[in-house]
């Protein structure tokens, strides 16, 4: 049976509830990152001292969480495509709060490794990797960038809010009670909001399980056989490695600028620009995307970051040079979290977005885990930051090439036998509007299915 497009009133209600989900994620992602991610940096040294071990031994547990999060990316994506985000994200919030409680009770380092493996699962289920596909499924191409931007701009202040809060709680109550307070805060907000607000969009409901599975399989096969996907993967893996390395270097950025003759106050102020600039870069990307093709904007930003990394050793000796170098690099911080969903959804549609994005996220997350270790080894081997900055610049150039490679090739079309299964969904939802500056390519006179 062929269904028709939903009436305007139903589409209006869908958009309205979609914005409620954006507001929900703006809150739950801020608290989630603040408690499950940034609290660790504040509590690292108190925990190491209490457990009578070194900060290095405790730091290893964070890498464990990242590796588990990477391993969970693909199964989480498949679940989201099949069942939506409500149950998964609610369970992830419950698990995350439970792991914080368990964390507060440890008295051995090995226990931390088990708990952080659980935190890695919770983060994959409840943070950006799960929230972004939910928003992609609710919004069309014209509204999607604003929806994702609304979430990540607010959540970008998680460190600004929760690192001072965690430090204040630790000073007053100690790290164990601090974790219990953070667990209670996260559970009391994220669990009910995810359970009550998050749901699948109405257009996803009429599709049968069999046809939905056939559609996803066809779209996933088309994506992984598409060379453009692997070029995008190379781009975002290289960029993630560069960003993670630079974030790690931020810890030493104040000392680096001070060693170049700058006062400590000035050096700290310049380093503090990175957080503000990450928000600025996302806003500029969204504004420019209305007039310029997205992959070109992203390539320009990546190239600017690469140039900043290569030239920072030369220009950082002056105040203006230090500001310009950090500004050029900071504009690209966090840009991938906004560009990736749009680039993937524009090319492969939304029918299997979470599975496709989960495949990419697995590689990106592994790069985030390995890059700081590689940078630390390079720094130890060479004894200065020149080699590290050169490596960051090289990774930036690889990212530029990956973004531009095969960008003009037609979108892949699922095999005809499988794409027929997508007809009910396409009939019920209608074609997705094409945003300005984006061209939909066709094959054999047909518009590729979503």
DAGIKA-V689211 format. One record per residue. RES is the residue in one small letter. OMEGA is omega in radians with two decimals (none if undefined). Layout:
res=RES omega=OMEGA
res=RES omega=OMEGA
This chain:
res=x omega=-3.13
res=x omega=3.11
res=x omega=-3.12
res=x omega=3.09
res=x omega=3.13
res=x omega=3.12
res=x omega=-3.07
res=x omega=-3.13
res=x omega=3.12
res=x omega=3.10
res=x omega=3.10
res=x omega=3.11
res=x omega=3.11
res=x omega=-3.14
res=x omega=-3.13
res=x omega=3.14
res=x omega=3.07
res=x omega=3.11
res=x omega=3.01
res=x omega=3.09
res=x omega=3.07
res=x omega=3.13
res=x omega=3.11
res=x omega=-3.12
res=x omega=3.08
res=x omega=3.14
res=x omega=-3.02
res=x omega=3.09
res=x omega=3.09
res=x omega=-3.14
res=x omega=-3.13
res=x omega=3.11
res=x omega=-3.14
res=x omega=-3.07
res=x omega=-3.06
res=x omega=-3.02
res=x omega=-2.98
res=x omega=3.13
res=x omega=-3.11
res=x omega=-3.10
res=x omega=-3.12
res=x omega=-3.02
res=x omega=-3.07
res=x omega=-3.05
res=x omega=3.05
res=x omega=3.13
res=x omega=3.13
res=x omega=3.14
res=x omega=-3.10
res=x omega=-3.14
res=x omega=3.10
res=x omega=3.11
res=x omega=-3.10
res=x omega=3.04
res=x omega=3.13
res=x omega=3.13
res=x omega=3.13
res=x omega=-3.13
res=x omega=-3.13
res=x omega=-3.11
res=x omega=3.14
res=x omega=3.06
res=x omega=3.08
res=x omega=3.13
res=x omega=-3.13
res=x omega=-3.14
res=x omega=3.10
res=x omega=3.10
res=x omega=3.10
res=x omega=-3.13
res=x omega=-3.11
res=x omega=-3.00
res=x omega=-3.09
res=x omega=3.11
res=x omega=3.08
res=x omega=3.10
res=x omega=3.12
res=x omega=3.10
res=x omega=-3.12
res=x omega=3.12
res=x omega=-3.07
res=x omega=-2.95
res=x omega=-3.08
res=x omega=-2.96
res=x omega=-2.99
res=x omega=-3.08
res=x omega=-3.09
res=x omega=-3.07
res=x omega=3.05
res=x omega=3.10
res=x omega=3.10
res=x omega=3.10
res=x omega=3.10
res=x omega=3.13
res=x omega=-3.14
res=x omega=3.11
res=x omega=3.12
res=x omega=3.11
res=x omega=3.06
res=x omega=3.08
res=x omega=3.12
res=x omega=3.11
res=x omega=-3.10
res=x omega=-3.06
res=x omega=-3.04
res=x omega=3.00
res=x omega=3.08
res=x omega=-3.13
res=x omega=-3.10
res=x omega=3.09
res=x omega=3.11
res=x omega=-3.12
res=x omega=3.09
res=x omega=-3.11
res=x omega=-3.13
res=x omega=2.96
res=x omega=3.07
res=x omega=3.08
res=x omega=3.08
res=x omega=3.07
res=x omega=-3.12
res=x omega=-3.13
res=x omega=3.09
res=x omega=-3.09
res=x omega=-2.94
res=x omega=-3.07
res=x omega=-2.97
res=x omega=-3.05
res=x omega=3.08
res=x omega=-3.06
res=x omega=-3.08
res=x omega=3.08
res=x omega=3.09
res=x omega=3.13
res=x omega=3.11
res=x omega=-3.11
res=x omega=-3.07
res=x omega=-2.97
res=x omega=3.06
res=x omega=-3.00
res=x omega=-3.10
res=x omega=-3.10
res=x omega=-3.02
res=x omega=-3.14
res=x omega=3.14
res=x omega=-3.14
res=x omega=3.14
res=x omega=3.11
res=x omega=3.13
res=x omega=3.11
res=x omega=-2.97
res=x omega=3.09
res=x omega=3.11
res=x omega=-3.12
res=x omega=3.10
res=x omega=3.12
res=x omega=-3.14
res=x omega=3.14
res=x omega=3.13
res=x omega=-3.12
res=x omega=-2.88
res=x omega=3.08
res=x omega=3.04
res=x omega=3.14
res=x omega=3.13
res=x omega=3.10
res=x omega=3.13
res=x omega=3.11
res=x omega=3.14
res=x omega=3.13
res=x omega=-3.09
res=x omega=-2.97
res=x omega=-3.04
res=x omega=-2.99
res=x omega=-3.11
res=x omega=3.11
res=x omega=3.09
res=x omega=3.13
res=x omega=3.10
res=x omega=3.10
res=x omega=3.12
res=x omega=3.10
res=x omega=3.13
res=x omega=3.12
res=x omega=-3.11
res=x omega=-3.11
res=x omega=-3.07
res=x omega=-3.14
res=x omega=-2.99
res=x omega=-3.07
res=x omega=-3.14
res=x omega=-3.14
res=x omega=3.10
res=x omega=-3.09
res=x omega=-3.03
res=x omega=-2.98
res=x omega=-3.06
res=x omega=3.07
res=x omega=3.09
res=x omega=3.09
res=x omega=-3.10
res=x omega=-3.09
res=x omega=-3.12
res=x omega=-3.00
res=x omega=-3.07
res=x omega=-3.07
res=x omega=3.12
res=x omega=-3.13
res=x omega=-3.11
res=x omega=-3.12
res=x omega=3.09
res=x omega=3.11
res=x omega=3.12
res=x omega=3.11
res=x omega=-3.11
res=x omega=-3.14
res=x omega=-3.14
res=x omega=-3.12
res=x omega=-3.14
res=x omega=3.12
res=x omega=3.14
res=x omega=-3.11
res=x omega=-3.05
res=x omega=3.05
res=x omega=-3.10
res=x omega=-3.13
res=x omega=3.11
res=x omega=3.12
res=x omega=-3.09
res=x omega=3.00
res=x omega=3.06
res=x omega=3.11
res=x omega=3.11
res=x omega=-3.13
res=x omega=-3.04
res=x omega=3.02
res=x omega=3.12
res=x omega=-3.13
res=x omega=3.11
res=x omega=3.10
res=x omega=3.13
res=x omega=-3.11
res=x omega=-3.12
res=x omega=3.10
res=x omega=-3.14
res=x omega=3.08
res=x omega=3.08
res=x omega=3.12
res=x omega=3.13
res=x omega=3.08
res=x omega=-3.10
res=x omega=-3.04
res=x omega=3.13
res=x omega=3.12
res=x omega=3.13
res=x omega=3.14
res=x omega=3.09
res=x omega=3.13
res=x omega=3.09
res=x omega=3.04
res=x omega=-3.13
res=x omega=3.04
res=x omega=-3.08
res=x omega=-3.14
res=x omega=3.11
res=x omega=-3.12
res=x omega=3.13
res=x omega=3.14
res=x omega=3.13
res=x omega=3.11
res=x omega=3.13
res=x omega=3.12
res=x omega=-3.00
res=x omega=-3.13
res=x omega=3.13
res=x omega=-3.10
res=x omega=3.12
res=x omega=3.07
res=x omega=3.13
res=x omega=3.14
res=x omega=3.12
res=x omega=3.12
res=x omega=3.13
res=x omega=3.13
res=x omega=-3.14
res=x omega=-3.13
res=x omega=-3.10
res=x omega=-3.10
res=x omega=3.11
res=x omega=-3.05
res=x omega=-3.06
res=x omega=3.12
res=x omega=-2.96
res=x omega=-3.05
res=x omega=3.10
res=x omega=3.11
res=x omega=-3.13
res=x omega=3.12
res=x omega=3.12
res=x omega=3.14
res=x omega=3.12
res=x omega=3.13
res=x omega=3.10
res=x omega=3.10
res=x omega=3.12
res=x omega=3.12
res=x omega=3.13
res=x omega=-3.14
res=x omega=-3.13
res=x omega=-3.02
res=x omega=-3.08
res=x omega=3.10
res=x omega=-3.12
res=x omega=-3.00
res=x omega=-3.03
res=x omega=-3.13
res=x omega=3.09
res=x omega=-3.14
res=x omega=3.13
res=x omega=3.14
res=x omega=3.12
res=x omega=-3.14
res=x omega=-3.13
res=x omega=-3.13
res=x omega=3.14
res=x omega=3.13
res=x omega=-3.13
res=x omega=-3.14
res=x omega=-3.06
res=x omega=-3.14
res=x omega=-3.14
res=x omega=3.11
res=x omega=3.08
res=x omega=-3.08
res=x omega=-3.12
res=x omega=-3.12
res=x omega=3.09
res=x omega=-3.08
res=x omega=-3.07
res=x omega=-3.13
res=x omega=-3.09
res=x omega=-3.14
res=x omega=3.14
res=x omega=-3.11
res=x omega=3.11
res=x omega=-3.06
res=x omega=-3.00
res=x omega=-3.14
res=x omega=-3.07
res=x omega=-3.06
res=x omega=3.11
res=x omega=-3.04
res=x omega=-3.04
res=x omega=3.12
res=x omega=3.13
res=x omega=3.12
res=x omega=3.11
res=x omega=3.07
res=x omega=3.11
res=x omega=-3.10
res=x omega=3.13
res=x omega=3.13
res=x omega=-3.12
res=x omega=-3.12
res=x omega=3.07
res=x omega=3.09
res=x omega=3.11
res=x omega=3.13
res=x omega=-3.03
res=x omega=-3.04
res=x omega=3.14
res=x omega=3.11
res=x omega=3.11
res=x omega=3.12
res=x omega=3.12
res=x omega=3.10
res=x omega=3.12
res=x omega=3.12
res=x omega=3.11
res=x omega=-3.09
res=x omega=-3.05
res=x omega=3.11
res=x omega=3.07
res=x omega=-3.05
res=x omega=-3.08
res=x omega=-3.13
res=x omega=3.14
res=x omega=3.13
res=x omega=3.08
res=x omega=3.10
res=x omega=3.09
res=x omega=3.11
res=x omega=3.11
res=x omega=3.09
res=x omega=3.09
res=x omega=3.11
res=x omega=3.06
res=x omega=3.12
res=x omega=3.10
res=x omega=-3.14
res=x omega=3.14
res=x omega=3.13
res=x omega=-3.07
res=x omega=-3.04
res=x omega=3.04
res=x omega=-3.11
res=x omega=-3.10
res=x omega=-3.13
res=x omega=-3.14
res=x omega=3.06
res=x omega=3.14
res=x omega=3.12
res=x omega=3.10
res=x omega=3.10
res=x omega=-3.03
res=x omega=-3.10
res=x omega=-3.13
res=x omega=-3.07
res=x omega=3.09
res=x omega=3.13
res=x omega=-3.12
res=x omega=-3.04
res=x omega=-3.14
res=x omega=-3.13
res=x omega=-3.11
res=x omega=3.13
res=x omega=-3.09
res=x omega=-3.07
res=x omega=-3.07
res=x omega=3.14
res=x omega=3.13
res=x omega=-3.13
res=x omega=3.11
res=x omega=-3.14
res=x omega=3.09
res=x omega=3.10
res=x omega=3.12
res=x omega=-3.13
res=x omega=3.07
res=x omega=-3.14
res=x omega=3.14
res=x omega=3.10
res=x omega=-3.13
res=x omega=3.07
res=x omega=-3.10
res=x omega=2.99
res=x omega=-3.11
res=x omega=-3.14
res=x omega=3.10
res=x omega=none
